[in-house]
Amino acid sequence: MDATDISVYKRIQIPKSIRPQRSNPVTTWWKNLSSPTIIKEANSVNSIDFSPAKPYDFIYASGTKSYLYSGHSNELVRTYTSKDVIHSCSYRGDGRLFCVGSRDGCVQIYDESSVKSNPLRVFKAHDSSVFVSLFSQNNSQLFTASGDCILKLWD
């Protein structure tokens, strides 16, 4: 038997599915998905969060910048710049504000609806990198956690 002679090999029959697939909400959802939006970054992406309010914008942090994208069009809306590498970003429960925590120990709070890229407030939260910055469920407090092994609750 010569391995280069393809006629000696038998064709494998692949059986078709015996029963048809039933349509349900999950299969319909998967079928309606399109190709993903791909955003290439020069630095690692350290954090991402989605706004809990319509139109469900999202923000992510990469290097010293955080990027606000439209949840409706998946287009870049605004870029925010920090003095140091950003490790965390998160929305407040109403979707109006978001915060970012950076390697220099600072936390910046932004108003998403503002056309300016300047923070509403910047404060030195820790002596080390801020790895977690989250708003509380009641939207009135901010939690930060850092490499200095300290968790802080801000009013």
C-alpha positions as a LaTeX table, in Angstrom:
\begin{tabular}{lrrr}
\hline
Residue & $x$ (\AA) & $y$ (\AA) & $z$ (\AA) \\
\hline
Met1 & 0.00 & 0.00 & 0.00 \\
Asp2 & 1.43 & 3.32 & $-1.13$ \\
Ala3 & 0.75 & 6.18 & 1.36 \\
Thr4 & 0.72 & 8.70 & $-1.47$ \\
Asp5 & $-2.13$ & 6.93 & $-3.29$ \\
Ile6 & $-5.29$ & 8.56 & $-1.96$ \\
Ser7 & $-7.60$ & 6.04 & $-3.65$ \\
Val8 & $-6.78$ & 3.38 & $-1.06$ \\
Tyr9 & $-8.34$ & 5.39 & 1.77 \\
Lys10 & $-12.06$ & 5.08 & 2.46 \\
Arg11 & $-14.16$ & 8.21 & 2.77 \\
Ile12 & $-15.68$ & 8.63 & 6.23 \\
Gln13 & $-19.39$ & 9.31 & 6.35 \\
Ile14 & $-20.30$ & 11.96 & 8.91 \\
Pro15 & $-23.86$ & 11.44 & 10.11 \\
Lys16 & $-26.14$ & 14.44 & 10.12 \\
Ser17 & $-28.01$ & 15.38 & 13.25 \\
Ile18 & $-31.01$ & 13.11 & 13.58 \\
Arg19 & $-33.27$ & 15.52 & 15.37 \\
Pro20 & $-33.63$ & 19.18 & 14.41 \\
Gln21 & $-32.46$ & 21.87 & 16.80 \\
Arg22 & $-35.28$ & 23.50 & 18.68 \\
Ser23 & $-35.24$ & 27.26 & 18.82 \\
Asn24 & $-35.18$ & 28.70 & 22.32 \\
Pro25 & $-34.13$ & 32.07 & 23.72 \\
Val26 & $-30.55$ & 30.93 & 24.33 \\
Thr27 & $-29.96$ & 29.52 & 20.83 \\
Thr28 & $-31.62$ & 32.58 & 19.31 \\
Trp29 & $-29.34$ & 34.86 & 21.37 \\
Trp30 & $-26.22$ & 33.00 & 20.21 \\
Lys31 & $-27.32$ & 33.06 & 16.57 \\
Asn32 & $-27.88$ & 36.83 & 16.71 \\
Leu33 & $-24.34$ & 37.58 & 17.91 \\
Ser34 & $-22.10$ & 39.27 & 15.39 \\
Ser35 & $-18.35$ & 39.51 & 15.17 \\
Pro36 & $-16.81$ & 41.13 & 18.25 \\
Thr37 & $-15.52$ & 44.67 & 18.27 \\
Ile38 & $-11.75$ & 44.42 & 18.63 \\
Ile39 & $-9.80$ & 47.24 & 20.24 \\
Lys40 & $-6.02$ & 46.90 & 20.07 \\
Glu41 & $-4.06$ & 48.53 & 22.87 \\
Ala42 & $-0.33$ & 49.19 & 23.22 \\
Asn43 & $-0.47$ & 48.45 & 26.98 \\
Ser44 & $-2.21$ & 45.78 & 28.99 \\
Val45 & $-5.86$ & 46.38 & 29.81 \\
Asn46 & $-6.06$ & 46.44 & 33.60 \\
Ser47 & $-9.74$ & 47.04 & 34.24 \\
Ile48 & $-13.10$ & 47.36 & 32.51 \\
Asp49 & $-16.58$ & 48.22 & 33.72 \\
Phe50 & $-19.98$ & 48.67 & 32.12 \\
Ser51 & $-22.39$ & 51.43 & 33.02 \\
Pro52 & $-25.48$ & 50.06 & 34.78 \\
Ala53 & $-27.62$ & 52.71 & 33.05 \\
Lys54 & $-28.67$ & 53.01 & 29.42 \\
Pro55 & $-27.05$ & 53.21 & 26.90 \\
Tyr56 & $-24.68$ & 50.92 & 28.86 \\
Asp57 & $-21.43$ & 52.63 & 27.95 \\
Phe58 & $-18.20$ & 51.00 & 29.04 \\
Ile59 & $-14.89$ & 52.27 & 30.28 \\
Tyr60 & $-11.57$ & 50.50 & 30.41 \\
Ala61 & $-8.09$ & 51.33 & 31.63 \\
Ser62 & $-4.88$ & 50.74 & 29.71 \\
Gly63 & $-1.59$ & 52.33 & 30.69 \\
Thr64 & $-2.13$ & 55.91 & 31.88 \\
Lys65 & $-5.39$ & 56.31 & 29.98 \\
Ser66 & $-8.99$ & 55.31 & 30.47 \\
Tyr67 & $-11.30$ & 55.15 & 27.49 \\
Leu68 & $-15.05$ & 55.74 & 27.42 \\
Tyr69 & $-16.89$ & 53.87 & 24.67 \\
Ser70 & $-20.51$ & 54.21 & 23.61 \\
Gly71 & $-22.58$ & 51.16 & 24.46 \\
His72 & $-24.81$ & 51.97 & 21.51 \\
Ser73 & $-22.25$ & 52.37 & 18.72 \\
Asn74 & $-19.09$ & 50.82 & 20.25 \\
Glu75 & $-17.26$ & 54.02 & 19.23 \\
Leu76 & $-14.75$ & 55.91 & 21.37 \\
Val77 & $-16.45$ & 58.86 & 23.09 \\
Arg78 & $-13.66$ & 60.30 & 25.24 \\
Thr79 & $-10.17$ & 59.58 & 26.55 \\
Tyr80 & $-9.08$ & 60.43 & 30.09 \\
Thr81 & $-5.42$ & 60.68 & 31.10 \\
Ser82 & $-3.86$ & 60.01 & 34.50 \\
Lys83 & $-0.37$ & 60.87 & 35.73 \\
Asp84 & 0.41 & 57.20 & 36.38 \\
Val85 & $-0.71$ & 53.72 & 35.27 \\
Ile86 & $-4.39$ & 53.04 & 36.01 \\
His87 & $-5.18$ & 49.75 & 37.75 \\
Ser88 & $-8.93$ & 50.03 & 38.31 \\
Cys89 & $-12.01$ & 51.75 & 36.97 \\
Ser90 & $-15.66$ & 51.42 & 37.92 \\
Tyr91 & $-19.02$ & 53.09 & 37.48 \\
Arg92 & $-21.29$ & 54.35 & 40.20 \\
Gly93 & $-24.64$ & 52.54 & 40.38 \\
Asp94 & $-26.52$ & 55.31 & 38.56 \\
Gly95 & $-23.95$ & 55.40 & 35.73 \\
Arg96 & $-23.35$ & 59.14 & 36.07 \\
Leu97 & $-19.91$ & 59.00 & 37.70 \\
Phe98 & $-16.96$ & 56.67 & 37.44 \\
Cys99 & $-13.67$ & 56.44 & 39.30 \\
Val100 & $-10.17$ & 55.28 & 38.44 \\
Gly101 & $-7.40$ & 54.20 & 40.79 \\
Ser102 & $-3.76$ & 54.45 & 39.77 \\
Arg103 & $-0.25$ & 53.33 & 40.67 \\
Asp104 & 0.59 & 56.65 & 42.36 \\
Gly105 & $-2.08$ & 55.97 & 45.03 \\
Cys106 & $-4.51$ & 58.54 & 43.63 \\
Val107 & $-8.19$ & 58.13 & 42.84 \\
Gln108 & $-9.90$ & 60.31 & 40.26 \\
Ile109 & $-13.66$ & 60.75 & 39.95 \\
Tyr110 & $-15.19$ & 61.75 & 36.61 \\
Asp111 & $-18.62$ & 62.85 & 35.41 \\
Glu112 & $-19.42$ & 60.80 & 32.31 \\
Ser113 & $-21.79$ & 63.43 & 30.91 \\
Ser114 & $-19.18$ & 66.20 & 31.03 \\
Val115 & $-17.66$ & 67.10 & 27.68 \\
Lys116 & $-14.38$ & 67.85 & 29.45 \\
Ser117 & $-11.87$ & 65.15 & 30.28 \\
Asn118 & $-10.94$ & 66.73 & 33.61 \\
Pro119 & $-11.75$ & 64.87 & 36.83 \\
Leu120 & $-14.31$ & 66.27 & 39.26 \\
Arg121 & $-12.04$ & 65.31 & 42.12 \\
Val122 & $-8.56$ & 63.86 & 42.60 \\
Phe123 & $-7.32$ & 62.70 & 45.98 \\
Lys124 & $-4.34$ & 60.80 & 47.34 \\
Ala125 & $-6.02$ & 57.68 & 48.69 \\
His126 & $-3.05$ & 55.43 & 49.49 \\
Asp127 & 0.72 & 55.27 & 49.73 \\
Ser128 & 0.80 & 52.47 & 47.17 \\
Ser129 & $-1.02$ & 51.47 & 43.97 \\
Val130 & $-4.82$ & 51.55 & 44.11 \\
Phe131 & $-5.88$ & 48.16 & 42.73 \\
Val132 & $-9.59$ & 48.43 & 43.56 \\
Ser133 & $-11.87$ & 51.45 & 43.43 \\
Leu134 & $-15.61$ & 50.78 & 43.72 \\
Phe135 & $-18.70$ & 52.79 & 44.55 \\
Ser136 & $-21.03$ & 51.38 & 47.19 \\
Gln137 & $-24.50$ & 50.11 & 46.30 \\
Asn138 & $-26.10$ & 53.25 & 47.76 \\
Asn139 & $-23.88$ & 55.44 & 45.50 \\
Ser140 & $-22.75$ & 57.62 & 48.41 \\
Gln141 & $-19.49$ & 55.94 & 49.39 \\
Leu142 & $-16.31$ & 54.85 & 47.65 \\
Phe143 & $-14.18$ & 51.83 & 48.55 \\
Thr144 & $-10.49$ & 51.70 & 47.69 \\
Ala145 & $-7.96$ & 48.92 & 48.23 \\
Ser146 & $-4.25$ & 49.17 & 47.72 \\
Gly147 & $-0.91$ & 47.43 & 47.67 \\
Asp148 & $-0.30$ & 48.98 & 51.10 \\
Cys149 & $-2.70$ & 46.28 & 52.44 \\
Ile150 & $-5.32$ & 48.83 & 53.45 \\
Leu151 & $-9.00$ & 49.01 & 52.50 \\
Lys152 & $-10.61$ & 52.44 & 52.87 \\
Leu153 & $-14.21$ & 53.57 & 52.85 \\
Trp154 & $-14.72$ & 57.18 & 51.72 \\
Asp155 & $-17.87$ & 59.23 & 52.41 \\
\hline
\end{tabular}
